């Protein structure tokens, strides 16, 4: 969840404030209690703002607490210039919140304050209602998660292993634009570091990890050529090498070029990418680390935002094929899907019981394991940051991942690349519209409907939302 600051704004007349202070406090108490119960970390202002000096000191204290979102709370009529002074001391996102009470004109205070902020061009959002309304608390939470996702980007570092893959322009972003819009630095790391460090990685841990996969996966299909125990351990050591580099360079998210150098002469990065994105490995639970295949910068950025909003691993896939007879899409990429998507379970064993490690296919002569599974069914939010004439837009849609009978699943997977992971998606988008407008070959997904939070995030970033519908 998010860290939320609460500042109540009051009337500047001493005698009026004295008569309404208890009402403000009781209303704020109810709001704080409801937000805390929803799982948020709430930081309260030391006192309601009732004079100019308090406006500055209370706001600066809240800002110093590192909140993701500051709620300016209007339970009563409030002098608008208190809001302006407080807003000047708060660099982060603002939400103006009014109660609904016919006796105390909090709504009037919010509108007067909001209008004043509009006049100077200070962006903010507004909500109104009673703290006992779960819908209001959910709406505040949506905006708070969006603010936290944006705040999480600023000051972060993206690790780019290798350069542009196979001439793929959509995988490369402008680092100056990333600094300006998102506050992200890009650390360029040569893929040779993965090769070099993989040879130095802990062979004992690689063996333990291989045996763990052999025990828990639905199958490890050694063929003596493209997939051997030695090749699988090389992939595992590559994962250990990248983990070491992530720690050393303090990388917040990353991408690995892979093709063609590693896939032709070393090993595929499928195991590395899948388990970086997973919330576990053979050592137990861990924080997912967003890692995009083909060093897709805007793909990784989309995933990092979605992870911050949804709090789950994020799917990465090619838009591989459209089955027009079924109106479904096969979202499939070479081993990139986190194994968590196989069952979306907190128990790794439950997910891995649906995962097969198959020998890599013709495209990758170096070999290794492809991490195959069929993504579990359910409602999904699908999104991708793309650029139109240099400007970012968030292309967004809902969809459903589907399963069919085993024979149908197999037949559909065999039409593309059986050995790779798949997600059969029924999108809330017309196929002709999608194929004419979508600005990349990669797409990303998280479980549930997160469109409202994504739109709030884009509003904070001044990014256009391009939503697909039927």
PADREN-715439 format. One record per residue (C-alpha): y, x, z; residue in one letter; residue number from 0. Coordinates in nm, 4 decimals. Last residue first. Layout:
(pt (Y; X; Z); "A"; NUM) ...
***
This chain:
(pt (-0.2971; -1.4992; -2.8065); "X"; 469) (pt (-0.0815; -1.2592; -2.6133); "X"; 468) (pt (0.0228; -0.8956; -2.6361); "X"; 467) (pt (0.2976; -0.7664; -2.4092); "X"; 466) (pt (0.5525; -0.5072; -2.5189); "X"; 465) (pt (0.7330; -0.4120; -2.1985); "X"; 464) (pt (1.0456; -0.2042; -2.2553); "X"; 463) (pt (1.0986; 0.0927; -2.0231); "X"; 462) (pt (1.4035; 0.1167; -1.7985); "X"; 461) (pt (1.1923; 0.3003; -1.5363); "X"; 460) (pt (1.2530; 0.0455; -1.2602); "X"; 459) (pt (1.1985; -0.2381; -1.5090); "X"; 458) (pt (0.8793; -0.0698; -1.6264); "X"; 457) (pt (0.7449; -0.0703; -1.2720); "X"; 456) (pt (0.8312; -0.4377; -1.2252); "X"; 455) (pt (0.6497; -0.5167; -1.5517); "X"; 454) (pt (0.3470; -0.3211; -1.4306); "X"; 453) (pt (0.3563; -0.5044; -1.0966); "X"; 452) (pt (0.3636; -0.8431; -1.2707); "X"; 451) (pt (0.0926; -0.7439; -1.5173); "X"; 450) (pt (-0.1555; -0.6357; -1.2514); "X"; 449) (pt (-0.4328; -0.8871; -1.3232); "X"; 448) (pt (-0.7629; -0.7482; -1.2008); "X"; 447) (pt (-0.9667; -0.4347; -1.2732); "X"; 446) (pt (-0.7915; -0.1359; -1.4316); "X"; 445) (pt (-0.7674; -0.0379; -1.7989); "X"; 444) (pt (-0.6542; 0.2297; -2.0416); "X"; 443) (pt (-0.6225; 0.2545; -2.4210); "X"; 442) (pt (-0.6497; 0.5443; -2.6663); "X"; 441) (pt (-0.5956; 0.5297; -3.0452); "X"; 440) (pt (-0.2222; 0.4875; -3.0046); "X"; 439) (pt (0.0745; 0.2646; -3.0953); "X"; 438) (pt (-0.0668; -0.0871; -3.1020); "X"; 437) (pt (0.1344; -0.2991; -3.3429); "X"; 436) (pt (-0.0644; -0.3739; -3.6600); "X"; 435) (pt (-0.4077; -0.3413; -3.5030); "X"; 434) (pt (-0.3107; -0.5623; -3.2096); "X"; 433) (pt (-0.1467; -0.8311; -3.4223); "X"; 432) (pt (-0.4432; -0.8512; -3.6589); "X"; 431) (pt (-0.6902; -0.8616; -3.3703); "X"; 430) (pt (-0.5079; -1.1337; -3.1815); "X"; 429) (pt (-0.4525; -1.0377; -2.8221); "X"; 428) (pt (-0.5875; -1.1640; -2.4902); "X"; 427) (pt (-0.8637; -0.9087; -2.5299); "X"; 426) (pt (-1.2396; -0.9608; -2.5118); "X"; 425) (pt (-1.3620; -0.6169; -2.4153); "X"; 424) (pt (-1.7065; -0.4596; -2.4445); "X"; 423) (pt (-1.6793; -0.1353; -2.2498); "X"; 422) (pt (-1.8857; 0.1619; -2.3618); "X"; 421) (pt (-1.9873; 0.5079; -2.2436); "X"; 420) (pt (-2.1200; 0.7493; -2.5081); "X"; 419) (pt (-2.4839; 0.7995; -2.6120); "X"; 418) (pt (-2.4987; 0.4869; -2.8310); "X"; 417) (pt (-2.2217; 0.5974; -3.0647); "X"; 416) (pt (-2.0960; 0.3075; -3.2800); "X"; 415) (pt (-2.3315; 0.0351; -3.4059); "X"; 414) (pt (-2.5879; 0.1478; -3.1486); "X"; 413) (pt (-2.3711; 0.0082; -2.8697); "X"; 412) (pt (-2.3763; -0.3394; -3.0236); "X"; 411) (pt (-2.7543; -0.3453; -3.0686); "X"; 410) (pt (-2.8119; -0.2195; -2.7162); "X"; 409) (pt (-2.5883; -0.4815; -2.5568); "X"; 408) (pt (-2.7496; -0.7518; -2.7685); "X"; 407) (pt (-3.1035; -0.6543; -2.6634); "X"; 406) (pt (-3.0023; -0.6280; -2.2985); "X"; 405) (pt (-2.8461; -0.9736; -2.2854); "X"; 404) (pt (-2.4692; -0.9740; -2.2891); "X"; 403) (pt (-2.2060; -0.8028; -2.0754); "X"; 402) (pt (-1.8302; -0.8579; -2.0924); "X"; 401) (pt (-1.5073; -0.6836; -1.9974); "X"; 400) (pt (-1.2292; -0.9393; -1.9959); "X"; 399) (pt (-0.8749; -0.8955; -2.1183); "X"; 398) (pt (-0.5118; -0.8964; -2.0207); "X"; 397) (pt (-0.2432; -0.7228; -2.2225); "X"; 396) (pt (0.0228; -0.4541; -2.2128); "X"; 395) (pt (0.1991; -0.2087; -2.4411); "X"; 394) (pt (0.4469; -0.0259; -2.2220); "X"; 393) (pt (0.7327; 0.1073; -2.4312); "X"; 392) (pt (0.8851; 0.4530; -2.4458); "X"; 391) (pt (1.1614; 0.5404; -2.6918); "X"; 390) (pt (1.1133; 0.8155; -2.9524); "X"; 389) (pt (1.1114; 0.5901; -3.2587); "X"; 388) (pt (0.8530; 0.3709; -3.0859); "X"; 387) (pt (0.6665; 0.5587; -2.8151); "X"; 386) (pt (0.3452; 0.4508; -2.6437); "X"; 385) (pt (0.2563; 0.3873; -2.2799); "X"; 384) (pt (-0.0760; 0.2081; -2.2730); "X"; 383) (pt (-0.2123; -0.0962; -2.0944); "X"; 382) (pt (-0.5193; -0.3060; -2.0255); "X"; 381) (pt (-0.5451; -0.5326; -1.7208); "X"; 380) (pt (-0.9023; -0.6399; -1.6604); "X"; 379) (pt (-1.1024; -0.9497; -1.5626); "X"; 378) (pt (-1.4704; -0.8720; -1.5106); "X"; 377) (pt (-1.7865; -0.7197; -1.6510); "X"; 376) (pt (-1.9208; -0.3770; -1.5516); "X"; 375) (pt (-1.8644; -0.0929; -1.7969); "X"; 374) (pt (-2.1719; 0.0030; -1.9998); "X"; 373) (pt (-2.2975; 0.3515; -1.9170); "X"; 372) (pt (-2.3248; 0.6975; -2.0665); "X"; 371) (pt (-2.2002; 1.0307; -1.9329); "X"; 370) (pt (-2.2586; 1.2637; -2.2295); "X"; 369) (pt (-2.4371; 1.5763; -2.1146); "X"; 368) (pt (-2.3960; 1.9209; -2.2620); "X"; 367) (pt (-2.3883; 2.0482; -2.6165); "X"; 366) (pt (-2.1959; 2.3292; -2.7801); "X"; 365) (pt (-2.2441; 2.1580; -3.1190); "X"; 364) (pt (-2.0223; 1.8616; -3.0270); "X"; 363) (pt (-1.9722; 1.6170; -3.3152); "X"; 362) (pt (-2.3479; 1.5793; -3.3749); "X"; 361) (pt (-2.4172; 1.4138; -3.0379); "X"; 360) (pt (-2.4326; 1.5288; -2.6771); "X"; 359) (pt (-2.7611; 1.5009; -2.4933); "X"; 358) (pt (-2.7716; 1.1908; -2.2692); "X"; 357) (pt (-2.6828; 1.1526; -1.9034); "X"; 356) (pt (-2.7534; 0.7910; -1.8104); "X"; 355) (pt (-2.5521; 0.5813; -1.5645); "X"; 354) (pt (-2.6549; 0.2397; -1.4246); "X"; 353) (pt (-2.8137; 0.3758; -1.1056); "X"; 352) (pt (-2.5056; 0.5971; -1.0869); "X"; 351) (pt (-2.2882; 0.3011; -0.9926); "X"; 350) (pt (-2.5102; 0.1757; -0.7128); "X"; 349) (pt (-2.5682; 0.5292; -0.5886); "X"; 348) (pt (-2.1942; 0.5924; -0.5699); "X"; 347) (pt (-2.1525; 0.3051; -0.3196); "X"; 346) (pt (-1.7971; 0.1683; -0.3242); "X"; 345) (pt (-1.9057; -0.0283; -0.6314); "X"; 344) (pt (-1.7289; -0.0773; -0.9633); "X"; 343) (pt (-2.0733; -0.1200; -1.1291); "X"; 342) (pt (-2.0602; 0.1171; -1.4283); "X"; 341) (pt (-1.6839; 0.1594; -1.3858); "X"; 340) (pt (-1.7313; 0.4029; -1.0977); "X"; 339) (pt (-1.8975; 0.6456; -1.3436); "X"; 338) (pt (-1.5473; 0.7385; -1.4609); "X"; 337) (pt (-1.5241; 0.6826; -1.8361); "X"; 336) (pt (-1.4625; 1.0002; -2.0385); "X"; 335) (pt (-1.8088; 1.0527; -2.1859); "X"; 334) (pt (-1.7069; 1.0639; -2.5490); "X"; 333) (pt (-1.4939; 0.7531; -2.5877); "X"; 332) (pt (-1.5773; 0.3842; -2.6278); "X"; 331) (pt (-1.3843; 0.0613; -2.6056); "X"; 330) (pt (-1.5915; -0.1712; -2.8240); "X"; 329) (pt (-1.3709; -0.4695; -2.9002); "X"; 328) (pt (-1.4709; -0.8339; -2.9010); "X"; 327) (pt (-1.4002; -1.1265; -3.1330); "X"; 326) (pt (-1.7752; -1.1930; -3.1690); "X"; 325) (pt (-1.8025; -1.1937; -3.5503); "X"; 324) (pt (-1.5017; -0.9614; -3.5702); "X"; 323) (pt (-1.6708; -0.6842; -3.3753); "X"; 322) (pt (-1.3707; -0.4525; -3.3468); "X"; 321) (pt (-1.4517; -0.0827; -3.3082); "X"; 320) (pt (-1.3510; 0.2356; -3.1260); "X"; 319) (pt (-1.0317; 0.1621; -2.9382); "X"; 318) (pt (-1.0833; 0.4959; -2.7676); "X"; 317) (pt (-1.1229; 0.4910; -2.3941); "X"; 316) (pt (-0.9754; 0.5876; -2.0587); "X"; 315) (pt (-1.0521; 0.3674; -1.7567); "X"; 314) (pt (-0.8515; 0.4008; -1.4375); "X"; 313) (pt (-0.9895; 0.4614; -1.0885); "X"; 312) (pt (-0.8526; 0.2197; -0.8295); "X"; 311) (pt (-0.5308; 0.1780; -0.6288); "X"; 310) (pt (-0.4017; -0.0867; -0.8689); "X"; 309) (pt (-0.0353; 0.0168; -0.8910); "X"; 308) (pt (-0.0596; 0.3907; -0.8267); "X"; 307) (pt (-0.3738; 0.4189; -1.0408); "X"; 306) (pt (-0.2001; 0.2268; -1.3179); "X"; 305) (pt (0.0946; 0.4675; -1.3083); "X"; 304) (pt (-0.1322; 0.7729; -1.3190); "X"; 303) (pt (-0.3371; 0.6188; -1.5993); "X"; 302) (pt (-0.0299; 0.5557; -1.8133); "X"; 301) (pt (0.0828; 0.9134; -1.7555); "X"; 300) (pt (-0.2642; 1.0427; -1.8471); "X"; 299) (pt (-0.2555; 0.8469; -2.1713); "X"; 298) (pt (0.0986; 0.9643; -2.2413); "X"; 297) (pt (-0.0222; 1.3241; -2.2023); "X"; 296) (pt (-0.3514; 1.2982; -2.3896); "X"; 295) (pt (-0.5104; 1.6367; -2.3166); "X"; 294) (pt (-0.7988; 1.5356; -2.5463); "X"; 293) (pt (-0.9554; 1.3754; -2.2379); "X"; 292) (pt (-0.7296; 1.2466; -1.9665); "X"; 291) (pt (-0.7698; 1.3454; -1.6014); "X"; 290) (pt (-0.6481; 1.1264; -1.3169); "X"; 289) (pt (-0.7714; 1.2733; -0.9897); "X"; 288) (pt (-0.9611; 1.0175; -0.7831); "X"; 287) (pt (-0.9294; 1.0859; -0.4083); "X"; 286) (pt (-1.2608; 1.1884; -0.2556); "X"; 285) (pt (-1.5762; 1.0350; -0.1118); "X"; 284) (pt (-1.8891; 1.2527; -0.0790); "X"; 283) (pt (-1.9861; 1.6100; -0.1696); "X"; 282) (pt (-2.1932; 1.4998; -0.4715); "X"; 281) (pt (-1.8802; 1.3357; -0.6208); "X"; 280) (pt (-1.6606; 1.0494; -0.5170); "X"; 279) (pt (-1.3597; 0.8329; -0.6141); "X"; 278) (pt (-1.4274; 0.9088; -0.9847); "X"; 277) (pt (-1.1576; 1.0302; -1.2248); "X"; 276) (pt (-1.2440; 1.3959; -1.1622); "X"; 275) (pt (-1.6092; 1.2964; -1.1893); "X"; 274) (pt (-1.5779; 1.1564; -1.5416); "X"; 273) (pt (-1.3508; 1.4328; -1.6682); "X"; 272) (pt (-1.5731; 1.7196; -1.5546); "X"; 271) (pt (-1.8953; 1.5524; -1.6695); "X"; 270) (pt (-1.7472; 1.4852; -2.0143); "X"; 269) (pt (-1.5871; 1.8288; -2.0545); "X"; 268) (pt (-1.8132; 1.9261; -2.3441); "X"; 267) (pt (-1.9698; 2.2698; -2.3426); "X"; 266) (pt (-1.8838; 2.6255; -2.4543); "X"; 265) (pt (-1.8540; 2.6989; -2.8296); "X"; 264) (pt (-1.8031; 2.3792; -3.0273); "X"; 263) (pt (-1.6962; 2.1313; -2.7604); "X"; 262) (pt (-1.4867; 2.3920; -2.5809); "X"; 261) (pt (-1.2901; 2.4995; -2.8905); "X"; 260) (pt (-1.2663; 2.1706; -3.0859); "X"; 259) (pt (-1.1911; 1.9685; -2.8902); "X"; 258) (pt (-1.1680; 2.0009; -2.5142); "X"; 257) (pt (-0.7954; 1.9343; -2.4762); "X"; 256) (pt (-0.8134; 1.8704; -2.1008); "X"; 255) (pt (-0.5596; 1.6481; -1.9244); "X"; 254) (pt (-0.4111; 1.6494; -1.5771); "X"; 253) (pt (-0.2858; 1.4704; -1.2695); "X"; 252) (pt (-0.1137; 1.5775; -0.9471); "X"; 251) (pt (-0.1602; 1.9502; -1.0032); "X"; 250) (pt (-0.0936; 2.1777; -0.7070); "X"; 249) (pt (-0.1471; 2.4892; -0.9252); "X"; 248) (pt (-0.4183; 2.6340; -0.6983); "X"; 247) (pt (-0.5687; 2.2996; -0.5979); "X"; 246) (pt (-0.5909; 2.1700; -0.9540); "X"; 245) (pt (-0.7191; 2.5096; -1.0688); "X"; 244) (pt (-1.0019; 2.4995; -0.8147); "X"; 243) (pt (-1.0927; 2.1447; -0.9159); "X"; 242) (pt (-1.0916; 2.2628; -1.2778); "X"; 241) (pt (-1.3355; 2.5421; -1.1959); "X"; 240) (pt (-1.5635; 2.3095; -0.9970); "X"; 239) (pt (-1.5740; 2.0679; -1.2911); "X"; 238) (pt (-1.6517; 2.3579; -1.5251); "X"; 237) (pt (-1.9299; 2.4582; -1.2866); "X"; 236) (pt (-2.0712; 2.1084; -1.3301); "X"; 235) (pt (-2.0584; 2.1415; -1.7078); "X"; 234) (pt (-2.2343; 2.4780; -1.6889); "X"; 233) (pt (-2.4897; 2.3188; -1.4553); "X"; 232) (pt (-2.5618; 2.0575; -1.7218); "X"; 231) (pt (-2.6030; 2.3324; -1.9798); "X"; 230) (pt (-2.8507; 2.5200; -1.7582); "X"; 229) (pt (-3.0508; 2.2072; -1.6798); "X"; 228) (pt (-3.0792; 2.1516; -2.0560); "X"; 227) (pt (-2.8989; 1.9144; -2.2892); "X"; 226) (pt (-2.8283; 1.9961; -2.6546); "X"; 225) (pt (-3.1506; 2.1989; -2.6899); "X"; 224) (pt (-3.4380; 2.1377; -2.4475); "X"; 223) (pt (-3.4026; 1.7593; -2.4765); "X"; 222) (pt (-3.3078; 1.6731; -2.1213); "X"; 221) (pt (-3.2475; 1.3036; -2.0632); "X"; 220) (pt (-3.1029; 1.2724; -1.7162); "X"; 219) (pt (-3.1823; 0.9118; -1.6285); "X"; 218) (pt (-3.0686; 0.6193; -1.4172); "X"; 217) (pt (-2.8628; 0.8692; -1.2222); "X"; 216) (pt (-2.9264; 0.9174; -0.8486); "X"; 215) (pt (-3.1932; 1.1853; -0.8142); "X"; 214) (pt (-3.1159; 1.3889; -1.1276); "X"; 213) (pt (-2.7454; 1.3679; -1.0466); "X"; 212) (pt (-2.8031; 1.5024; -0.6962); "X"; 211) (pt (-3.0276; 1.7760; -0.8414); "X"; 210) (pt (-2.7473; 1.8824; -1.0743); "X"; 209) (pt (-2.4962; 1.8776; -0.7883); "X"; 208) (pt (-2.7171; 2.0959; -0.5665); "X"; 207) (pt (-2.7642; 2.3405; -0.8563); "X"; 206) (pt (-2.3905; 2.3554; -0.9234); "X"; 205) (pt (-2.3273; 2.4053; -0.5526); "X"; 204) (pt (-2.5559; 2.7076; -0.5495); "X"; 203) (pt (-2.4022; 2.8484; -0.8676); "X"; 202) (pt (-2.0594; 2.8536; -0.7016); "X"; 201) (pt (-1.8071; 2.9086; -0.9801); "X"; 200) (pt (-1.7491; 3.2490; -1.1401); "X"; 199) (pt (-1.8734; 3.1541; -1.4878); "X"; 198) (pt (-1.6756; 2.8303; -1.4624); "X"; 197) (pt (-1.3680; 3.0363; -1.3808); "X"; 196) (pt (-1.3610; 3.2119; -1.7150); "X"; 195) (pt (-1.4427; 2.9073; -1.9248); "X"; 194) (pt (-1.1939; 2.6842; -1.7447); "X"; 193) (pt (-0.9283; 2.9564; -1.7575); "X"; 192) (pt (-0.9903; 2.9931; -2.1304); "X"; 191) (pt (-0.8619; 2.6377; -2.1656); "X"; 190) (pt (-0.5104; 2.7792; -2.1255); "X"; 189) (pt (-0.2872; 2.6204; -1.8644); "X"; 188) (pt (0.0536; 2.4661; -1.9379); "X"; 187) (pt (0.2160; 2.3171; -1.6270); "X"; 186) (pt (0.4219; 2.0076; -1.7061); "X"; 185) (pt (0.6908; 1.8869; -1.4640); "X"; 184) (pt (0.7440; 1.5161; -1.4013); "X"; 183) (pt (1.0754; 1.3567; -1.2967); "X"; 182) (pt (0.9936; 1.0370; -1.4861); "X"; 181) (pt (1.2734; 0.9772; -1.7351); "X"; 180) (pt (1.4513; 1.3134; -1.7512); "X"; 179) (pt (1.1584; 1.5417; -1.6749); "X"; 178) (pt (0.9243; 1.3525; -1.9076); "X"; 177) (pt (1.1879; 1.3547; -2.1816); "X"; 176) (pt (1.2244; 1.7309; -2.1478); "X"; 175) (pt (0.8449; 1.7670; -2.1677); "X"; 174) (pt (0.8293; 1.5738; -2.4958); "X"; 173) (pt (0.4838; 1.4187; -2.5214); "X"; 172) (pt (0.1647; 1.5159; -2.7056); "X"; 171) (pt (-0.1470; 1.2963; -2.7306); "X"; 170) (pt (0.0173; 1.0638; -2.9837); "X"; 169) (pt (0.0473; 1.3556; -3.2261); "X"; 168) (pt (-0.3296; 1.4117; -3.2519); "X"; 167) (pt (-0.3607; 1.7123; -3.4846); "X"; 166) (pt (-0.7175; 1.7862; -3.3700); "X"; 165) (pt (-0.6212; 1.8253; -3.0051); "X"; 164) (pt (-0.2638; 1.9314; -2.9218); "X"; 163) (pt (-0.2597; 2.2076; -2.6634); "X"; 162) (pt (-0.4973; 2.3411; -2.3991); "X"; 161) (pt (-0.5300; 2.2415; -2.0355); "X"; 160) (pt (-0.2167; 2.0431; -1.9524); "X"; 159) (pt (-0.1653; 2.0128; -1.5773); "X"; 158) (pt (0.0855; 1.7420; -1.4886); "X"; 157) (pt (0.3078; 1.8105; -1.1887); "X"; 156) (pt (0.4782; 1.5578; -0.9607); "X"; 155) (pt (0.8375; 1.5638; -0.8371); "X"; 154) (pt (0.8962; 1.2053; -0.9387); "X"; 153) (pt (0.5747; 1.0341; -1.0432); "X"; 152) (pt (0.4846; 0.8989; -0.6990); "X"; 151) (pt (0.8268; 0.7361; -0.6703); "X"; 150) (pt (0.7446; 0.5266; -0.9770); "X"; 149) (pt (0.4106; 0.4134; -0.8346); "X"; 148) (pt (0.5703; 0.3481; -0.4953); "X"; 147) (pt (0.8398; 0.1311; -0.6539); "X"; 146) (pt (0.5767; -0.0703; -0.8401); "X"; 145) (pt (0.3741; -0.1074; -0.5220); "X"; 144) (pt (0.6862; -0.2315; -0.3406); "X"; 143) (pt (0.7680; -0.4791; -0.6148); "X"; 142) (pt (0.4188; -0.6267; -0.6025); "X"; 141) (pt (0.4233; -0.6255; -0.2222); "X"; 140) (pt (0.7459; -0.8264; -0.2143); "X"; 139) (pt (0.5802; -1.0820; -0.4414); "X"; 138) (pt (0.2707; -1.0921; -0.2193); "X"; 137) (pt (0.4874; -1.1525; 0.0869); "X"; 136) (pt (0.6645; -1.4360; -0.0951); "X"; 135) (pt (0.3373; -1.5921; -0.2023); "X"; 134) (pt (0.2018; -1.5663; 0.1510); "X"; 133) (pt (0.4844; -1.7956; 0.2699); "X"; 132) (pt (0.5388; -1.7351; 0.6422); "X"; 131) (pt (0.8228; -1.4974; 0.5576); "X"; 130) (pt (1.0203; -1.7951; 0.4199); "X"; 129) (pt (1.1778; -1.7789; 0.0776); "X"; 128) (pt (1.3958; -1.5745; -0.1557); "X"; 127) (pt (1.3537; -1.2833; -0.3923); "X"; 126) (pt (1.5946; -1.0568; -0.5779); "X"; 125) (pt (1.5701; -0.7352; -0.7783); "X"; 124) (pt (1.8115; -0.4454; -0.7962); "X"; 123) (pt (1.9959; -0.2347; -1.0513); "X"; 122) (pt (2.3403; -0.1078; -0.9619); "X"; 121) (pt (2.5689; -0.1746; -1.2594); "X"; 120) (pt (2.8934; -0.1812; -1.0643); "X"; 119) (pt (2.9563; -0.5521; -1.1153); "X"; 118) (pt (2.5880; -0.6320; -1.0740); "X"; 117) (pt (2.5936; -0.4872; -0.7222); "X"; 116) (pt (2.8823; -0.7196; -0.6333); "X"; 115) (pt (2.6943; -1.0149; -0.7793); "X"; 114) (pt (2.3889; -0.9283; -0.5742); "X"; 113) (pt (2.5933; -0.9125; -0.2546); "X"; 112) (pt (2.7554; -1.2513; -0.3150); "X"; 111) (pt (2.4234; -1.4013; -0.4170); "X"; 110) (pt (2.2447; -1.2599; -0.1124); "X"; 109) (pt (2.5124; -1.3811; 0.1297); "X"; 108) (pt (2.5119; -1.7297; -0.0213); "X"; 107) (pt (2.1334; -1.7397; 0.0107); "X"; 106) (pt (2.1611; -1.6396; 0.3752); "X"; 105) (pt (2.3703; -1.9480; 0.4434); "X"; 104) (pt (2.2402; -2.0323; 0.7934); "X"; 103) (pt (2.2035; -2.4052; 0.8529); "X"; 102) (pt (2.0224; -2.5099; 0.5350); "X"; 101) (pt (1.7693; -2.2262; 0.5679); "X"; 100) (pt (1.5900; -2.0505; 0.2830); "X"; 99) (pt (1.5756; -1.6801; 0.3662); "X"; 98) (pt (1.7223; -1.4290; 0.1296); "X"; 97) (pt (1.5773; -1.0999; 0.0098); "X"; 96) (pt (1.7613; -0.8398; -0.1997); "X"; 95) (pt (1.5228; -0.5710; -0.3243); "X"; 94) (pt (1.6578; -0.2211; -0.3815); "X"; 93) (pt (1.4954; 0.0781; -0.5525); "X"; 92) (pt (1.5745; 0.4311; -0.4331); "X"; 91) (pt (1.8936; 0.6312; -0.3828); "X"; 90) (pt (2.0101; 0.4512; -0.0656); "X"; 89) (pt (2.3478; 0.5626; 0.0732); "X"; 88) (pt (2.5530; 0.3794; -0.1889); "X"; 87) (pt (2.3394; 0.0711; -0.1386); "X"; 86) (pt (2.4426; 0.0616; 0.2281); "X"; 85) (pt (2.8129; 0.0694; 0.1410); "X"; 84) (pt (2.7726; -0.1981; -0.1256); "X"; 83) (pt (2.5621; -0.4178; 0.1017); "X"; 82) (pt (2.8217; -0.3932; 0.3780); "X"; 81) (pt (3.0814; -0.4860; 0.1130); "X"; 80) (pt (2.9105; -0.8213; 0.0714); "X"; 79) (pt (2.9833; -0.9441; 0.4278); "X"; 78) (pt (2.6735; -1.1365; 0.5238); "X"; 77) (pt (2.6049; -1.5103; 0.5556); "X"; 76) (pt (2.2743; -1.5368; 0.7383); "X"; 75) (pt (1.9093; -1.4344; 0.7021); "X"; 74) (pt (1.9953; -1.1867; 0.4290); "X"; 73) (pt (1.7546; -0.8910; 0.4205); "X"; 72) (pt (1.8180; -0.5802; 0.2134); "X"; 71) (pt (1.4649; -0.4646; 0.1351); "X"; 70) (pt (1.4387; -0.0922; 0.0599); "X"; 69) (pt (1.1450; 0.0198; -0.1550); "X"; 68) (pt (0.9410; 0.3406; -0.1582); "X"; 67) (pt (1.0547; 0.4514; 0.1859); "X"; 66) (pt (1.1047; 0.8218; 0.2537); "X"; 65) (pt (1.2279; 0.7907; 0.6119); "X"; 64) (pt (1.5525; 0.9629; 0.5087); "X"; 63) (pt (1.6489; 0.6534; 0.3071); "X"; 62) (pt (1.6050; 0.4347; 0.6155); "X"; 61) (pt (1.8211; 0.6678; 0.8234); "X"; 60) (pt (2.0858; 0.6829; 0.5519); "X"; 59) (pt (2.0981; 0.3035; 0.5365); "X"; 58) (pt (2.1398; 0.2633; 0.9121); "X"; 57) (pt (2.4169; 0.5256; 0.9254); "X"; 56) (pt (2.6139; 0.4017; 0.6265); "X"; 55) (pt (2.6172; 0.0277; 0.6907); "X"; 54) (pt (2.6502; 0.0921; 1.0636); "X"; 53) (pt (2.9904; 0.2532; 1.0070); "X"; 52) (pt (3.1166; -0.0356; 0.7968); "X"; 51) (pt (3.0331; -0.3072; 1.0466); "X"; 50) (pt (2.7669; -0.5710; 1.1187); "X"; 49) (pt (2.4567; -0.4085; 0.9729); "X"; 48) (pt (2.1587; -0.5352; 1.1678); "X"; 47) (pt (2.0234; -0.2657; 1.3979); "X"; 46) (pt (1.7943; 0.0399; 1.3903); "X"; 45) (pt (1.6718; -0.0505; 1.0426); "X"; 44) (pt (1.3019; -0.1174; 1.0316); "X"; 43) (pt (1.0363; 0.0991; 0.8619); "X"; 42) (pt (0.7322; -0.0961; 0.7404); "X"; 41) (pt (0.4027; 0.0609; 0.6301); "X"; 40) (pt (0.2376; -0.2109; 0.4241); "X"; 39) (pt (-0.1088; -0.3533; 0.4896); "X"; 38) (pt (-0.0473; -0.7263; 0.4400); "X"; 37) (pt (-0.0357; -0.7660; 0.8186); "X"; 36) (pt (0.2541; -0.5191; 0.8204); "X"; 35) (pt (0.4400; -0.7298; 0.5655); "X"; 34) (pt (0.3874; -1.0476; 0.7686); "X"; 33) (pt (0.4922; -0.8877; 1.0983); "X"; 32) (pt (0.8012; -0.7308; 0.9409); "X"; 31) (pt (0.9125; -1.0644; 0.7959); "X"; 30) (pt (0.8532; -1.2540; 1.1192); "X"; 29) (pt (1.0451; -0.9952; 1.3196); "X"; 28) (pt (1.3306; -1.0035; 1.0653); "X"; 27) (pt (1.3664; -1.3784; 1.1172); "X"; 26) (pt (1.3653; -1.3352; 1.4949); "X"; 25) (pt (1.6200; -1.0529; 1.4795); "X"; 24) (pt (1.8563; -1.2404; 1.2477); "X"; 23) (pt (1.8418; -1.5484; 1.4716); "X"; 22) (pt (1.9075; -1.3361; 1.7806); "X"; 21) (pt (2.2086; -1.1714; 1.6162); "X"; 20) (pt (2.3641; -1.5047; 1.5109); "X"; 19) (pt (2.6115; -1.5709; 1.7914); "X"; 18) (pt (2.7090; -1.2083; 1.8506); "X"; 17) (pt (2.7590; -1.1637; 1.4762); "X"; 16) (pt (3.0059; -1.4511; 1.4700); "X"; 15) (pt (3.2114; -1.3148; 1.7628); "X"; 14) (pt (3.2214; -0.9675; 1.6154); "X"; 13) (pt (3.3205; -1.0757; 1.2652); "X"; 12) (pt (3.1397; -0.8585; 1.0116); "X"; 11) (pt (2.8599; -1.1073; 0.9394); "X"; 10) (pt (2.5123; -0.9593; 0.9059); "X"; 9) (pt (2.2839; -0.7557; 0.6788); "X"; 8) (pt (1.9222; -0.6899; 0.7787); "X"; 7) (pt (1.7725; -0.3619; 0.6661); "X"; 6) (pt (1.3973; -0.3388; 0.6041); "X"; 5) (pt (1.2387; -0.0235; 0.4565); "X"; 4) (pt (0.9018; -0.0538; 0.2853); "X"; 3) (pt (0.6287; 0.2098; 0.2554); "X"; 2) (pt (0.3672; 0.0976; 0.0067); "X"; 1) (pt (0.0000; 0.0000; 0.0000); "X"; 0) 
***
